[in-house]
Amino acid sequence: MNLLRRTASLAALLATFLPLTVTAPAHAADASACRTTPSAPLDTEQARLADARTTALVERAGFGDFVRRFPAALCSVRTPAESGPLLDSWGEALWQSAVRRAQGQRPGGDLPAGDDRPLYWTRLAMTTALARWEPGFPVDRPALRARFEDASRGLADNAFQTPGVRRVFISGFDPFGLDAELRRANPSGSAALQLNGRRITLADGSRAEVRAVVLPVRYADFDAGIVERAFAPRLAGDPGAADVITTISQGYPGIFTLEAWAGRARSADPYPDNTGSLSGGTREHPVTAPGMGPGPEFIRTTLPTDAATGSVQSPYPVLLNTSVTEIPAGATGPVDREDGPTPGSRAVEGGGGGYLSNEVAYRSNRLRGELAPRLPGGHLHTPVLTGLPADPGLLTGPEFERNETAITAEVRAVLEHTAARP
């Protein structure tokens, strides 16, 4: 991007997307008393920011000013009571900027508009600034980070706006597996950004509004109830509640799968989350996640899966996955089944495995069964996003961009069929 374009993009960012209190800090005189601690401990996710490619992913999306201006905004806070609203406003500004960029409504950088990685790495850089902030008064830093995370993921101020249309609520995920390949993206997160707030036409000709969130790949956040915080407001039964929910994650190479069953257990070890944490459960010894409400071992999807598997098959086939892994009643070891669970068995893996993609499906649909049992709900796995250039210094390439575009377009096509009125 040339200098003139960058200057124009930066001006638009400051004028339109950053909170007013940040563009002109009211408490600049207090900033001199604010200290930072460069040696503050960082978690495993934040430590990956040492790789210069993460900065490039932020800058090449036009998000660098969020990172540069955020420390001064923190230093403008004079009291603990001011800190929470400031974190909310910055988180919401980042989320809305990422959504608008993904939908081609704001210029910035030379990365493809639908790229979900800039949101992820910008958020991490800002949480690092929060970790290093040393105000002259006590703050609940974990609570402040949670507020910022929720707001920057679409959990705040993201209600349905259009009366008289179908309301579709979806979730995607952050990139993961970054120790193996730092440049990885997640097409489920890209789809969430591209669809949030959009009005789409469903397969039956009716109109729908989509609202979305992007969830972390972290066990601790699931333990703390982020799935329930995201979905409960959309299942409460008021006029703004969803008509259908679909959790989305990246799954298998070359295919979409609608998962017939979500299992109650975690069993993905030794595969870690984005912070390097393990679930504590294996195939031989599955565990129930902390904070999980009461529910059955397996929950079946209530999405009209035939509508998608019979109509959407290009460029990737869409299949119904009925497989599970269970410990049958009276047995002690896991058994893989292609035709769903047997009565009285214990869950080991749902169709999506024993990792967080299975758990988001279980948690959201367990809550759906409690709050809105007639609501259709289920889980969609996208194909694995491939096509990154062999040169590790190149952040994107034509094949990668084509594949991401094709996957996210087909996510929309699947939703257009599964969200249509029965």
N, C-alpha and C positions, 0 to 999 in steps of 0.2 A: 504494500500500500504506500502510495507516495505521501509526501509531507502534507500537502494541502488536504488530501482526503483524511489523513489521520487527524489533523487539526479540526476539521469539520466534524468528524465523528466524536472527538473528545468534547467539543463544545455541545454537541447534541446530548451526549451522555450527562454532562453536568447540568444542563438546563432542563432535561426531561426526566431522567431516570434516578438520579441520586436524590435522597431526601433533602428538602429545603434546609433543614437544620444543619446539614452537612456542607451544602454548597457555600453557606456563609455562617460559619460557626459563631454562635452568640457568645461563647465563653472563651474566646481566644486568649484573654488575659490570664486565664487559669491554666493554660496549657503548659506554661513553664514549670509548674509544680508536678507535672505528670512525668513519670519515669517508665522506661521499658527495661525488660530483663532479657537480653539476647540469649542468655544461658537457660532460660526456662525450659523445663523438660517437655519434649514433644512426643506424641504418640507415633506409632509406626506409619500411619497414613501421612501425618504431617512431615515426618522425616524424609519422605520421598520427594518433597519439594526441593531438596538439595540438587536434584537432577535438573539441569538448565532447560531441558525440554518441557518441563512443567510450566516454567515462566513463559516459554514461547507459546504454549497452548493458550495461556491467558492473554498475552499481548496480541497475538494474531487473531483474536476474536474481538479486540477492542475493549477488553475488560480490565486492562491494567490499572486504570484510574481507581477502580474499586479498591484494589490492593494498596495503592499509594496513598489514598486519602483517608482510609479507614483508621489508621493509628491516630491521626490528628483529631478525627471525630471522637474517638474514645477519650482523648485527652481533654476534650471540651466538656466532658461530663463533670458536674460539680457535686452531685449527691448520688447515693445508691438508687434513689427513686427514679433518677433520670436514665440510668443505664439500661434498664429493661426496654423501655420504649425506643431508645436509640438502636438497640440490637434488632428489635422488631422491624423498624423502618429500613435499616440497611439490608436485612435479610429479604424483606419484601421487594425492595428495589432491585436486588440482584436477581431474584426469581423472575420478576416481570421483565427485566432486561434480557434474561436468557430466553424467555418465552417469545418476546418480540423479535429477537434476533433469529430464533429458530423458524419463525413464521415470515421472515423476510421484511419485517416492519421497521427494522433499524439497521443501518449500515455499520460495518465495523470489521476490519481485518480481512484476511484472505482465506481463512478456513471456511469450509462449506457451512451454510446457514444452519443446517440441521445437526451439526456436530454437538454432542452432549458433553464432551470433555472439558471445554472452557468453564462451564458452570461448576463442575466437580473441582477442578484445580483452583479456581478463584475462591470458592468457598473454603477450601483447605487453607489457602494462604491467609484468608481473613480470620479463620479460627486460630491460626498461629499468632497473628497480631493480638488477638484477644488473650491468648495464653501468656504473652509477653507483657501485657499491659499491667502497670503497677500504679493504680490510683492511690490517692491519699486517704482512702477510706476502705473499709472491708466490703467485699462483694462476693456473691455466691457465683463463682466462675462457672461451675458445671451447669447451673440453672440458666445463666446467661447464654452459654453456648447452646443449650437445648432450645432456647427461644430463637436464637439466630438460625440454628439448623432447621427448625420447623418452618420458620418464615421463608427461608431460602429454598425450601423444598416444595412449597405450594400448600402447606398446611394452614396458612393464615390467609384470611381475606380472599377466599377462592370459592365462594358459593356460586351456585347456578344463577344466571341472570335473565334467561329468556323464558317467559311464561308460555304455556301451551305447547311445549315440545317435549320429546323424550329427553331424559337426563341420564347421561352415561358417565360413570365415575371410574377412572382407571388409575393404576399405579405402575411405575417403572422403577428401575434400579440404577444406581451409580455403576461406573465401570468397576471391574474386579479382576483378580488374577494379575495384578500389576507387577508383582515381583518377577514374573516370567516375561511380561511384555508391558512396559510402562505406557506405551502409546494406545493401549486398548480403549475402545469405546464400548458403549452398551446400547444397542438399538432400541431396547425398551425405554431407556431414558430419553433417547432422541424422539421416539414416538410420543412420549408424554409431553415433551416440550412443544412439539409441532401441533399437537391436538388440543392442548389446554385452551379452553375458551372458544374453540372453533364450533361453528354450526355446520353439521354434515347432513346429507340426505341418506336415509337408511334404505335398505333393499325393498321395503314395502312402499317407498315414496314419501314416508313421513319424515319430519325434520327432527334433529336431535342436537343438544348442546353437550359437549364433552368437557369435563373438568378432570385434572390430573395432578398427581404428586409424584415425586422422585424420591425413593427411599434409599437409605444407606445399606451397604453390605457389611453390617456390624451386628453381632449377636447382642451386644449390650444395649443397643437402641431398641431392638425387638423386646428384650427383657423389660425395658422401661416403658413399653406400651406404645411405641410410635405408630404401629399399624392400627391399633385401636383409636389413637388420637386422630389419625387420618380418616378412618372410615366411619367412626361413630356419628359425626355430624351429618354424614350423607345417608345414614340409615335410621335417623331418628323419627321418621314418619311425618315430619312437618311438610308444608307445601314445597319446600326446597330440597327435599330428599331425592336421592337417585332413584331411577327406575330400573337400572341394571348396573352391576359392578363387575369389573374384570381386572384381575391382577396380571401383570405382564412381566416376563423376564426372558433373558437369553438362555436358550436351551441346547438343542442338538444341531449338528452340522446338516445343512441342506434342506431342512423341513421345519414347518410349523407344527406344533402339537397342541391340541386342546386337551387338557388333563382331566380325565374322568374322575379321579380321586385325589384328594389331599389327605396326607397322613398327619397324625398328631405328634410324631416323634422327630427328634433331631438324631441324625445318624451319619453325618458327613465326615467325621474325623477319619484320617488326618488332614483333610482339606481345611485351611484356615479361612477366616474372614479377612476383611481389608486391614484390620489392625493386627493380624497374626494370631488372633484368639481362636480357640477351638470350641466346639459345641459341647464336648464332654460325652458325646454319644457316637457309637459305631454300629455297624450292621448287626454285630453279635450282641451288643448292649445298647440299645436305643434309650434315649432319655426324653423326658417331657420338659419343655422349656419353662423357665421361671416366668411367673405372671400369666400363664395360660389359664383361661377360664375353663369351666367344666364343659365337656363335649365328648362326642364319640371318638373312637380310634380313627375312623375314616369318615370324610365328608364327601359326598358325591356332588359333582357340578350340577347346577340347574340351568346352565346356559343351553340354548337350543343348538347344540353342537352340529346336528345334521345340516342346519342351514348354511354353515360355513364349509363343512367338509364336502358338501354336495355342490357348492357353487364357487369356491375360491381355491384355485389350484395352480395359479401362475403368478410369478415365476417359480414359486416354491409350492410343493404340495402341502395341504393342510390335512392332518390326520387326527383322529381321536385316539388318545393313548389310554388304554384301560389297564395297564400293568401296575402292579404294586409289589412291595415286599412286606411280608408279614411274619409274625411268629404265630403259627396256628394255635388254637385252643388246645391246651394240654401238652404242647411241644416247648422246646427250649431254644431251638435254632431258627434262623431266618429262612424263609422260603419265597422264591420269586414266583409270582403268578401273573399270567397274561390277561386274566378275565376278572380282575377285581378281588377284593378281600373275601374271606370266608367268615361265617358267624363266629363271634367270640374271640377273634384273633387280636393280636396286639400289633399296632402299626410300627413298621421299621422305615419304610419309604413310601411316599405317595408316588403318583406318576412322575412328578418332577424331582424325585430323589428325596434325600433327607437333609437338604441344605435350606437356605433362606427363601428360595423361590417356592419350595413346597410350603414353608412355614407361613409366608405371606398369604398364600391361598387358604391355608387352614385357618389362620387367625381371622382374616377378613370374612370368611364364610361361616366360621363359628359365630362371629358377631352378627352376621346377617341372619343366621338362623334364630338368634336370640331376639333381635330387634325388628327384623323385616323378613320373616320366613318365606313369604310369597315372592320375594324379589329374585330374579335370575342372577346368578353369580358363578364365577369360576375363574380358571387360570389359563392363560395363553403363553406358550413358549415360542419365542422367535428362533429362526436359525442363528447359528454362530456367525458373527460379523467377521468376515475375512477380507484380505486384500491389501493389508498394509505393505508398503514398499520394503524390500529386503534391506535397504540401507537404513539402519536404526536412527539416523539423523533426520530422515524425512518423516514428517508428522502425518502426511496424508498423501493420497495418490488417486488416480482415476478409478482403478478397480475398487478400492476401498469406498470411495464416494458413491460409485454406482451401486454397490451392494447395500450400503446404508440407506440410500434412497429407495431401493427396491423393497427392502425389508419394512421400512416404516410406512411405505405406501400400502403394502399388503396388510400390515396391522390395521390400518384404517378400513380396508376392504373387509377384513374379518369382522371388525366391530359393526360395520354397516349391516351385516347379516345377523350377527348374534344379538344385536340390540334392537332389532325390529320387533314390533308388537307381535305376540304369538297369534 
